[in-house]
Amino acid sequence: GFGEDLPACLTVERDAVPAADVLPAVDSCDAMPGVSMMEEISNELCTGSYTLTRTWTAEDCVGNTQVHSQVITVQDTTSPTRDSEAMDMTVECDGAGNAADLDAWLASNGGATATDACSGVTWSNDFDALSDDCGATGAATVMFTATDDCGNATSTTATFTIEDTTAPAVMEAMDATVECDGAGNAADLDAWIASNGGATASDACGGVTWSNDFDALSDDCGATGAATVMFTATDDCGNATSTTATFTIEDTTA
C-alpha cells in the first residue's frame, strides 16, 4: 500500500494547481508494486472553476489494490485586468440628442478595454438617460463593467457630455426710415422693434430669445429723430449673437 503523508484535499486559485505527486507503494510480497494515477475534471462552472479529482491506485502482483483520492477545488476569484480606463467624451450639440455619438461611445465601452487570463470578457453598462440641461444638451456618467466567464468583474466610469458653445445664426437687422407724423411715429417704431428690425435667428440646439437695447429716439428737428438699436438673439444655453440697425424719422414734407 501507500506510505504516510498522502496528498490532501485542496482549494486553490486557478493558476496555482499543484503538479501531481508521485506516490511510492510498498508491499510485503511484491518488491515493485505498480502505481497508476488518473485525473478527472467535474463540476466545471467556467474555464477557471472546476473540481479536479486525482486517484492513485497501487496494485501488487496478485491483484491486491489500494486507492487514494485527492480532490482539488479550483476556483477563479481574479477579476479581469483593465488595460485602459473609460474616457470622458464631450460633443457639440446637434439638437437631436447626438444619438450616433452616444451610441458609438457606449458601444466602445467609453474606450475601455479589459482582458482575463482565464476566459473571455463580457461588457455591460448602467446607462439610463442623459440629464435634461439647457436646450438639447445633457450629460450621463456611465459605469462600464467587464465580467469574466466565472462572474468576476471590474468596472470603470466616465462621462458623456453634450455641450452648446455655438451662438445662434442671425440674418442681419435692417435700417428703417419713415416720414415724420409729428407724434413720434410710435406704431412704426413699435412694429420695427417687435420684428427685431427684420432680423431672424435659428439655433441647432434649442430656442432663441430676442432682446434689444432701445432707449429713446434722438431729439432732432421738429418731431424727427433716430435710434441705433442692437438686437440680440440668445439661445437656451446663453450663447448670443447681435445685429445692429437704425430707425430714422425724417421730414421731407414742406
TORKOL-4160 file (C-alpha; in steps of 0.2 Angstrom, whole numbers, padded with zeros to 4 digits, m for minus):
254
<pt num="1" X="0000" Y="0000" Z="0000"/>
<pt num="2" X="0005" Y="0018" Z="0001"/>
<pt num="3" X="0015" Y="0026" Z="0014"/>
<pt num="4" X="0011" Y="0041" Z="0025"/>
<pt num="5" X="0009" Y="0060" Z="0020"/>
<pt num="6" X="m0003" Y="0057" Z="0006"/>
<pt num="7" X="m0009" Y="0072" Z="m0004"/>
<pt num="8" X="m0023" Y="0080" Z="0005"/>
<pt num="9" X="m0038" Y="0089" Z="m0002"/>
<pt num="10" X="m0035" Y="0107" Z="m0008"/>
<pt num="11" X="m0044" Y="0123" Z="m0013"/>
<pt num="12" X="m0033" Y="0133" Z="m0025"/>
<pt num="13" X="m0033" Y="0148" Z="m0037"/>
<pt num="14" X="m0035" Y="0143" Z="m0055"/>
<pt num="15" X="m0016" Y="0147" Z="m0058"/>
<pt num="16" X="m0010" Y="0138" Z="m0043"/>
<pt num="17" X="m0015" Y="0120" Z="m0046"/>
<pt num="18" X="0000" Y="0109" Z="m0040"/>
<pt num="19" X="0008" Y="0096" Z="m0050"/>
<pt num="20" X="0003" Y="0078" Z="m0046"/>
<pt num="21" X="0013" Y="0069" Z="m0033"/>
<pt num="22" X="0022" Y="0053" Z="m0037"/>
<pt num="23" X="0016" Y="0041" Z="m0024"/>
<pt num="24" X="0028" Y="0026" Z="m0020"/>
<pt num="25" X="0020" Y="0010" Z="m0014"/>
<pt num="26" X="0027" Y="m0004" Z="m0003"/>
<pt num="27" X="0021" Y="m0022" Z="m0002"/>
<pt num="28" X="0027" Y="m0036" Z="0009"/>
<pt num="29" X="0025" Y="m0049" Z="m0005"/>
<pt num="30" X="0029" Y="m0038" Z="m0021"/>
<pt num="31" X="0045" Y="m0029" Z="m0021"/>
<pt num="32" X="0039" Y="m0017" Z="m0035"/>
<pt num="33" X="0020" Y="m0015" Z="m0034"/>
<pt num="34" X="0013" Y="m0004" Z="m0048"/>
<pt num="35" X="0005" Y="0013" Z="m0046"/>
<pt num="36" X="m0006" Y="0021" Z="m0058"/>
<pt num="37" X="m0014" Y="0039" Z="m0057"/>
<pt num="38" X="m0030" Y="0046" Z="m0066"/>
<pt num="39" X="m0037" Y="0064" Z="m0066"/>
<pt num="40" X="m0055" Y="0068" Z="m0068"/>
<pt num="41" X="m0062" Y="0086" Z="m0070"/>
<pt num="42" X="m0080" Y="0088" Z="m0065"/>
<pt num="43" X="m0092" Y="0102" Z="m0059"/>
<pt num="44" X="m0084" Y="0114" Z="m0072"/>
<pt num="45" X="m0093" Y="0131" Z="m0070"/>
<pt num="46" X="m0081" Y="0140" Z="m0081"/>
<pt num="47" X="m0063" Y="0138" Z="m0088"/>
<pt num="48" X="m0055" Y="0143" Z="m0071"/>
<pt num="49" X="m0068" Y="0135" Z="m0059"/>
<pt num="50" X="m0070" Y="0116" Z="m0058"/>
<pt num="51" X="m0066" Y="0101" Z="m0047"/>
<pt num="52" X="m0050" Y="0090" Z="m0051"/>
<pt num="53" X="m0050" Y="0073" Z="m0044"/>
<pt num="54" X="m0034" Y="0063" Z="m0044"/>
<pt num="55" X="m0034" Y="0045" Z="m0040"/>
<pt num="56" X="m0019" Y="0034" Z="m0037"/>
<pt num="57" X="m0021" Y="0015" Z="m0037"/>
<pt num="58" X="m0007" Y="0003" Z="m0031"/>
<pt num="59" X="m0008" Y="m0015" Z="m0036"/>
<pt num="60" X="0003" Y="m0029" Z="m0032"/>
<pt num="61" X="0007" Y="m0045" Z="m0042"/>
<pt num="62" X="m0008" Y="m0054" Z="m0036"/>
<pt num="63" X="m0020" Y="m0041" Z="m0039"/>
<pt num="64" X="m0022" Y="m0033" Z="m0022"/>
<pt num="65" X="m0026" Y="m0014" Z="m0023"/>
<pt num="66" X="m0026" Y="0001" Z="m0013"/>
<pt num="67" X="m0034" Y="0018" Z="m0019"/>
<pt num="68" X="m0030" Y="0036" Z="m0013"/>
<pt num="69" X="m0040" Y="0050" Z="m0020"/>
<pt num="70" X="m0036" Y="0069" Z="m0019"/>
<pt num="71" X="m0050" Y="0082" Z="m0023"/>
<pt num="72" X="m0044" Y="0099" Z="m0028"/>
<pt num="73" X="m0056" Y="0113" Z="m0029"/>
<pt num="74" X="m0050" Y="0125" Z="m0042"/>
<pt num="75" X="m0058" Y="0142" Z="m0042"/>
<pt num="76" X="m0056" Y="0159" Z="m0051"/>
<pt num="77" X="m0058" Y="0174" Z="m0040"/>
<pt num="78" X="m0047" Y="0185" Z="m0050"/>
<pt num="79" X="m0056" Y="0200" Z="m0059"/>
<pt num="80" X="m0052" Y="0205" Z="m0077"/>
<pt num="81" X="m0037" Y="0217" Z="m0079"/>
<pt num="82" X="m0042" Y="0234" Z="m0086"/>
<pt num="83" X="m0030" Y="0238" Z="m0099"/>
<pt num="84" X="m0037" Y="0255" Z="m0102"/>
<pt num="85" X="m0049" Y="0266" Z="m0092"/>
<pt num="86" X="m0065" Y="0273" Z="m0100"/>
<pt num="87" X="m0063" Y="0291" Z="m0106"/>
<pt num="88" X="m0075" Y="0306" Z="m0104"/>
<pt num="89" X="m0082" Y="0312" Z="m0121"/>
<pt num="90" X="m0089" Y="0329" Z="m0125"/>
<pt num="91" X="m0098" Y="0333" Z="m0141"/>
<pt num="92" X="m0106" Y="0349" Z="m0148"/>
<pt num="93" X="m0125" Y="0349" Z="m0148"/>
<pt num="94" X="m0134" Y="0344" Z="m0164"/>
<pt num="95" X="m0151" Y="0347" Z="m0157"/>
<pt num="96" X="m0156" Y="0328" Z="m0158"/>
<pt num="97" X="m0148" Y="0321" Z="m0143"/>
<pt num="98" X="m0132" Y="0317" Z="m0153"/>
<pt num="99" X="m0138" Y="0299" Z="m0154"/>
<pt num="100" X="m0125" Y="0292" Z="m0165"/>
<pt num="101" X="m0111" Y="0299" Z="m0155"/>
<pt num="102" X="m0118" Y="0292" Z="m0139"/>
<pt num="103" X="m0122" Y="0275" Z="m0146"/>
<pt num="104" X="m0104" Y="0274" Z="m0153"/>
<pt num="105" X="m0097" Y="0279" Z="m0136"/>
<pt num="106" X="m0107" Y="0266" Z="m0127"/>
<pt num="107" X="m0103" Y="0253" Z="m0139"/>
<pt num="108" X="m0085" Y="0256" Z="m0137"/>
<pt num="109" X="m0087" Y="0255" Z="m0118"/>
<pt num="110" X="m0080" Y="0273" Z="m0117"/>
<pt num="111" X="m0064" Y="0267" Z="m0125"/>
<pt num="112" X="m0061" Y="0255" Z="m0110"/>
<pt num="113" X="m0053" Y="0238" Z="m0113"/>
<pt num="114" X="m0050" Y="0223" Z="m0102"/>
<pt num="115" X="m0043" Y="0205" Z="m0103"/>
<pt num="116" X="m0044" Y="0190" Z="m0092"/>
<pt num="117" X="m0031" Y="0176" Z="m0091"/>
<pt num="118" X="m0044" Y="0163" Z="m0088"/>
<pt num="119" X="m0058" Y="0167" Z="m0100"/>
<pt num="120" X="m0066" Y="0179" Z="m0111"/>
<pt num="121" X="m0074" Y="0196" Z="m0105"/>
<pt num="122" X="m0091" Y="0202" Z="m0107"/>
<pt num="123" X="m0095" Y="0221" Z="m0106"/>
<pt num="124" X="m0111" Y="0229" Z="m0099"/>
<pt num="125" X="m0115" Y="0247" Z="m0093"/>
<pt num="126" X="m0128" Y="0256" Z="m0082"/>
<pt num="127" X="m0133" Y="0270" Z="m0094"/>
<pt num="128" X="m0151" Y="0276" Z="m0092"/>
<pt num="129" X="m0153" Y="0293" Z="m0099"/>
<pt num="130" X="m0145" Y="0310" Z="m0102"/>
<pt num="131" X="m0148" Y="0323" Z="m0090"/>
<pt num="132" X="m0160" Y="0337" Z="m0096"/>
<pt num="133" X="m0149" Y="0353" Z="m0097"/>
<pt num="134" X="m0151" Y="0369" Z="m0107"/>
<pt num="135" X="m0158" Y="0366" Z="m0125"/>
<pt num="136" X="m0154" Y="0349" Z="m0131"/>
<pt num="137" X="m0139" Y="0347" Z="m0120"/>
<pt num="138" X="m0136" Y="0335" Z="m0106"/>
<pt num="139" X="m0124" Y="0323" Z="m0098"/>
<pt num="140" X="m0123" Y="0305" Z="m0091"/>
<pt num="141" X="m0110" Y="0297" Z="m0080"/>
<pt num="142" X="m0109" Y="0278" Z="m0085"/>
<pt num="143" X="m0101" Y="0263" Z="m0076"/>
<pt num="144" X="m0094" Y="0251" Z="m0089"/>
<pt num="145" X="m0091" Y="0233" Z="m0081"/>
<pt num="146" X="m0081" Y="0219" Z="m0088"/>
<pt num="147" X="m0086" Y="0202" Z="m0082"/>
<pt num="148" X="m0076" Y="0186" Z="m0085"/>
<pt num="149" X="m0084" Y="0168" Z="m0088"/>
<pt num="150" X="m0083" Y="0165" Z="m0069"/>
<pt num="151" X="m0093" Y="0180" Z="m0064"/>
<pt num="152" X="m0078" Y="0191" Z="m0058"/>
<pt num="153" X="m0080" Y="0209" Z="m0063"/>
<pt num="154" X="m0071" Y="0225" Z="m0064"/>
<pt num="155" X="m0078" Y="0242" Z="m0068"/>
<pt num="156" X="m0073" Y="0259" Z="m0075"/>
<pt num="157" X="m0083" Y="0276" Z="m0075"/>
<pt num="158" X="m0083" Y="0290" Z="m0087"/>
<pt num="159" X="m0095" Y="0304" Z="m0093"/>
<pt num="160" X="m0103" Y="0308" Z="m0109"/>
<pt num="161" X="m0107" Y="0327" Z="m0111"/>
<pt num="162" X="m0117" Y="0336" Z="m0124"/>
<pt num="163" X="m0112" Y="0355" Z="m0124"/>
<pt num="164" X="m0118" Y="0370" Z="m0133"/>
<pt num="165" X="m0105" Y="0383" Z="m0137"/>
<pt num="166" X="m0112" Y="0389" Z="m0154"/>
<pt num="167" X="m0121" Y="0405" Z="m0154"/>
<pt num="168" X="m0137" Y="0407" Z="m0165"/>
<pt num="169" X="m0136" Y="0410" Z="m0183"/>
<pt num="170" X="m0143" Y="0428" Z="m0187"/>
<pt num="171" X="m0149" Y="0436" Z="m0203"/>
<pt num="172" X="m0145" Y="0455" Z="m0200"/>
<pt num="173" X="m0157" Y="0468" Z="m0195"/>
<pt num="174" X="m0161" Y="0482" Z="m0207"/>
<pt num="175" X="m0162" Y="0500" Z="m0206"/>
<pt num="176" X="m0179" Y="0508" Z="m0207"/>
<pt num="177" X="m0184" Y="0526" Z="m0212"/>
<pt num="178" X="m0201" Y="0533" Z="m0210"/>
<pt num="179" X="m0209" Y="0550" Z="m0214"/>
<pt num="180" X="m0212" Y="0561" Z="m0199"/>
<pt num="181" X="m0230" Y="0560" Z="m0192"/>
<pt num="182" X="m0227" Y="0573" Z="m0179"/>
<pt num="183" X="m0231" Y="0561" Z="m0165"/>
<pt num="184" X="m0215" Y="0551" Z="m0164"/>
<pt num="185" X="m0221" Y="0538" Z="m0177"/>
<pt num="186" X="m0225" Y="0526" Z="m0162"/>
<pt num="187" X="m0233" Y="0512" Z="m0172"/>
<pt num="188" X="m0219" Y="0512" Z="m0185"/>
<pt num="189" X="m0206" Y="0511" Z="m0171"/>
<pt num="190" X="m0215" Y="0498" Z="m0161"/>
<pt num="191" X="m0218" Y="0487" Z="m0176"/>
<pt num="192" X="m0199" Y="0488" Z="m0181"/>
<pt num="193" X="m0193" Y="0484" Z="m0163"/>
<pt num="194" X="m0206" Y="0470" Z="m0162"/>
<pt num="195" X="m0199" Y="0462" Z="m0178"/>
<pt num="196" X="m0181" Y="0464" Z="m0171"/>
<pt num="197" X="m0178" Y="0476" Z="m0186"/>
<pt num="198" X="m0182" Y="0462" Z="m0198"/>
<pt num="199" X="m0168" Y="0451" Z="m0191"/>
<pt num="200" X="m0171" Y="0432" Z="m0189"/>
<pt num="201" X="m0161" Y="0419" Z="m0180"/>
<pt num="202" X="m0160" Y="0400" Z="m0178"/>
<pt num="203" X="m0151" Y="0388" Z="m0167"/>
<pt num="204" X="m0147" Y="0370" Z="m0169"/>
<pt num="205" X="m0148" Y="0366" Z="m0150"/>
<pt num="206" X="m0163" Y="0375" Z="m0144"/>
<pt num="207" X="m0174" Y="0390" Z="m0145"/>
<pt num="208" X="m0169" Y="0408" Z="m0147"/>
<pt num="209" X="m0175" Y="0423" Z="m0136"/>
<pt num="210" X="m0173" Y="0441" Z="m0143"/>
<pt num="211" X="m0169" Y="0457" Z="m0133"/>
<pt num="212" X="m0164" Y="0474" Z="m0138"/>
<pt num="213" X="m0155" Y="0490" Z="m0131"/>
<pt num="214" X="m0168" Y="0503" Z="m0137"/>
<pt num="215" X="m0169" Y="0518" Z="m0125"/>
<pt num="216" X="m0176" Y="0533" Z="m0135"/>
<pt num="217" X="m0175" Y="0542" Z="m0151"/>
<pt num="218" X="m0163" Y="0556" Z="m0153"/>
<pt num="219" X="m0171" Y="0574" Z="m0152"/>
<pt num="220" X="m0168" Y="0581" Z="m0170"/>
<pt num="221" X="m0178" Y="0595" Z="m0179"/>
<pt num="222" X="m0196" Y="0595" Z="m0176"/>
<pt num="223" X="m0203" Y="0578" Z="m0171"/>
<pt num="224" X="m0189" Y="0569" Z="m0181"/>
<pt num="225" X="m0176" Y="0558" Z="m0173"/>
<pt num="226" X="m0166" Y="0542" Z="m0174"/>
<pt num="227" X="m0161" Y="0527" Z="m0164"/>
<pt num="228" X="m0147" Y="0514" Z="m0167"/>
<pt num="229" X="m0153" Y="0498" Z="m0159"/>
<pt num="230" X="m0143" Y="0482" Z="m0155"/>
<pt num="231" X="m0154" Y="0467" Z="m0157"/>
<pt num="232" X="m0148" Y="0451" Z="m0148"/>
<pt num="233" X="m0153" Y="0433" Z="m0151"/>
<pt num="234" X="m0149" Y="0422" Z="m0136"/>
<pt num="235" X="m0151" Y="0403" Z="m0136"/>
<pt num="236" X="m0156" Y="0392" Z="m0121"/>
<pt num="237" X="m0138" Y="0390" Z="m0116"/>
<pt num="238" X="m0134" Y="0408" Z="m0115"/>
<pt num="239" X="m0124" Y="0409" Z="m0132"/>
<pt num="240" X="m0128" Y="0426" Z="m0141"/>
<pt num="241" X="m0127" Y="0434" Z="m0157"/>
<pt num="242" X="m0131" Y="0453" Z="m0160"/>
<pt num="243" X="m0135" Y="0463" Z="m0175"/>
<pt num="244" X="m0137" Y="0482" Z="m0176"/>
<pt num="245" X="m0149" Y="0494" Z="m0187"/>
<pt num="246" X="m0155" Y="0511" Z="m0186"/>
<pt num="247" X="m0173" Y="0518" Z="m0186"/>
<pt num="248" X="m0175" Y="0536" Z="m0193"/>
<pt num="249" X="m0189" Y="0548" Z="m0193"/>
<pt num="250" X="m0186" Y="0561" Z="m0207"/>
<pt num="251" X="m0196" Y="0576" Z="m0213"/>
<pt num="252" X="m0196" Y="0578" Z="m0232"/>
<pt num="253" X="m0213" Y="0587" Z="m0232"/>
<pt num="254" X="m0214" Y="0605" Z="m0235"/>
